[in-house]
Amino acid sequence: MTDTDRFQRAIALFDAANAEDPNQDQGQPKELLYAQRMTEMLGRFAPAAPEAVRLAVRAQHIQRWKVPRSSYPMTKEGYYAWRTGLYKFHAETAGELMQQAGYDEAMIERVKAAVGKRGIKVNPETQLLEDVTDLVFIEYYMLGFAGQHGDYSEEKWLDIIRKTWKKMSDDAHAFALSGKLKLPEPLVPLITKAVTGA
């Protein structure tokens, strides 16, 4: 099996797993569409990304619906425990599918480290995955999130945007403000205020 065949097989397995999502977004399984958006964003932001990152972005939310938020206590601590549990679940699921696709342990571990969010700010592959995650959130999901939280104050929104911004690299900041990212129009004044302190 060639490297290309193995990569395509892993992507096909990831996509088949996400195609089982019962939740729909624009007439497609929600997590399959999300995975495709992640790949597309990586192609725009870092077209020369290593194979481990190209695999990781596709598996970032793999079968997320299987670990619902309601399976953890509805507290702040419960939320963080859910997020940590998800990272582990996504990493393990991606690793199992990569094994089926014929990947060796070293590559599987690299992808699991990135998907499991290990070493943000020190592991460049984890940081690149985080950058793509945040760019996809800003372009495709931030406006919808705002619509679900109409009760949030401006201060709360500035805090959310700043926390997202803080997780991103300088390269991702530059990309977001370069005009290459489609910012959600109604939120542009708030985003500008949050990141420039204006």
N, C-alpha and C positions, 0 to 999 in steps of 0.2 A: 504493500500500500504506500503510495506517495504521500509526502507531507500535505499536499493540497487535498488529496482524497480524505485523509484523516481529519483535516480541518473542516471540510465540507460535511463530513459524516457527523462530527460533533455539533456543528451548527444545526444540521437537520434534526438531531436528537433533542437539542435545546428547544428548537421551534415546535417540534411535535409535543414536547412536554407542556409548553406554554399554550399550544393550540387547544389544550383541554380546559382552559379557563372558561368557566360558565359565565363570567362577567363580560359584558360587551362594551366596546368603545368604538364609535364610528363604524358599527357593523362588523367589527373584528373581535376576536378574543383579546381582552384588555392587555394582558401581559405579553402577548405576541406582538401587538402593535407597539407597546413600550420598548420591547427588545429591538425591534426594527428601527425605532427612533434613536435608540442608543447607538446602534451601529452607524446610522446615517450621520449622527452628530460627531462621532469619532472620526469618520471620514472627512468631515469639514474641519474639525479642530486639530486633529493629529493624524493625517493620512499615512504617516510612516510608523504608526504605533506597532509595537512588537506583537507577535501572535498571541502571547498570553493575555494581553489587554483586549485584543480583538475577540477572544473567547470570553473573557470576563464581562465585557459590556453586554454581550448577548445573554449572559446567564445571571445578570445582576438581580433580577426580580423573579427568578425561575420558580414557577408554581407558588407564587406568593399567597394566593387565595387559600392554600391548604393550612396556613397558620394565621387565622383571623385575629384581629386585635382583641376580640371578645374572649379569646382563650387565655388572656392574662387579666389580672385585676385592673379595673378602670381608674387607676391612680397614676401619678407621675412616675412612680417607681415601676408600676406595672407596664407603662409605656416603654420605659428604657429596657426593661427585661424582655419585652416583646421584640424590640428592635435588635437586641443582642441575639435572641433566639433565632430571629429571621436570618441574620448574617450567617450563623452556623448552618441553618437549614439550607440556605441557598448555596453555600460553599460545598456542603456534603453532597447535595443533589447534582451540582455541576461536576464534582469530582467523579461520582459514580458514572455519569453519562460519558465523561471524557475517557474513563477506563474502557467502557464499551466501544468507544470510537478508536481505541488502540493507542492512547497517549501513555507515555511513561510517567513514573511517579514524580519526577522533578518538575515537569510541566504542569501536572495536576496540582502540585503544591503551590506553584506560582499563581495559578488561577484561583485556587482556594484562598490564598493570602489576600489577593485583591478583592475578591467577592466578599470575603469575611471581614473586609475593612481593616485589615491588620497593617499597622505602620503608616497610617496617613501622615504626611509631612516628611517621612523618612524613607518609605518604600515608593520609588517613582511610579511603579505600576499601579499601586493602590491609589496614589495621588491622581494619576491620570484618569482612573475609573471614577474617582470622586469628582473631578472636574467635569467629566462628561455627564455624570448624574445631575450635577447642579445646573449645567447649561440646558439640559433637557427639561429639568423642572422649571426653569425660568421661561423658556420658550413655549412649552406646551401645557404646563400644569399649574403654574403660579396663579393665573387668572381664575381658573376653576376653583382652586383652593381659596382664593379671596372671596369668591361667590358663596362658598360654604361657610365663611366666617365673617359675615357682614357686621357682627357685633364687635370685632376687634378694633381697638383704637389705633390711631396713627402711630403712637409710640410702640404698640405691640407689633405693628407691621414693620416699622423701622428695625426693631429688634430681630424679627424673623429674617429679614433681608440681610442684615449685618452678619447674623450667624451663618447664613448660607455663604455669604461673601468671604467670610473668614476661613471657611473650609477649602476655598479655591486657591489655586496657584496664581502667581503674577501673570503667567501666560493666559490663563483662563479669564482673569480680570480684563486683560487687554483685548481678548477675543470678544468678550461680552459687550465691551464699549466701542468696538471697532465698526459696528454697523453690520457685521457678519452674522450676528445673532438677532433673531426677530424678537424684540422685547414686547411684552404685552402692553399695548398702547395706553390703556387707562392707568397702568401702574408705573409708567415711565417717570412721572414727577417724583413719586415715592422712592423708586429705585435710585434715581439721581441723588435725591436728598440723603438716602441711607449711605450711599457709597462715597459721596463727596463731602458729606457733612455740611452741605449748603443749606 
